[in-house]
Amino acid sequence: MSTPVAALVVDRLSVTLGGRAVLDGLSLTASPGRLTAVLGPNGAGKTTLIRCCTGLLRADTGAVTVLGRPAGSAEVAARVGLMPQSTGAWSGIRADELLHYLAGLYAHPHDVDTLVRRCGITSFARTPYRRLSGGQQQAVNLAGALIGRPELVFLDEPTAGMDPHARRATWALLDELRAAGVAIVLTTHAMDEAQTLADQVYIVDAGRVTVAGTVDELTAGDRTLEDVFLAHTHGAVR
């Protein structure tokens, strides 16, 4: 079986912010129909990586190629979805209004009502975003990332704050996206989530990839993914 062409190529990316190296020569790839998990402690550079991949931040050195084009290119903007950790700018709008607005930005969006049902938003669709619980906001954020039918989607801590039912429903949705050929790049602190979902795992510490491989490769010898994470990262200095 031939290896799919990478949807994302990050090549020796370095970023310095406030005099600190946030990314330090980081490289990784993500392929269509596969879920790539990027794991690391707080401050490891995960969110900065996503900002570079989506064109929100320019790296000092290195390159990011997204769907065959430089990161941030207008030619691929509509083919990429982003679910950030927080979206305070949406605070005053109702969930259904937001999704209808976002749908209007794309030529062939998902049907809003169908996506609302699929993401479990129906019961709070007419509630202002700022009044939603953290898990409910995450469901809306996820729907917003998917509304344009992306070929590559970045999910930053997608199930944070979700209850177990919503979390498992999100996992099922991600499986469906992967089966449909979408390339998924996911950051999470939940080791069970990464161990269950990921095809490829990159563990990042201090802006560098410290170890990478499939879940089976990393957990050989009866190790858990959490064991591998702890062995290849450092906790915050207190």
Protein Blocks (a to p, Z undefined) as FASTA:
>chain_A
ZZdddfbdcehiacdeehiafbghiacdddehiacdddddehilmmmmmmmmnopaccfb
dcddeehiaehiaklmmmpccddfbdfklmmpcfklmmmmmmmmpfbdcdfklmmmmnop
mmmmmgcfklpcfklmmmmmmmmmmmnopabdcdehklgoiafklmmmmmmmmmmmmmno
pacddddfblklmmmmpmbdcddeehiafbgcdfklmmgghiafklmmmmmcccddZZ
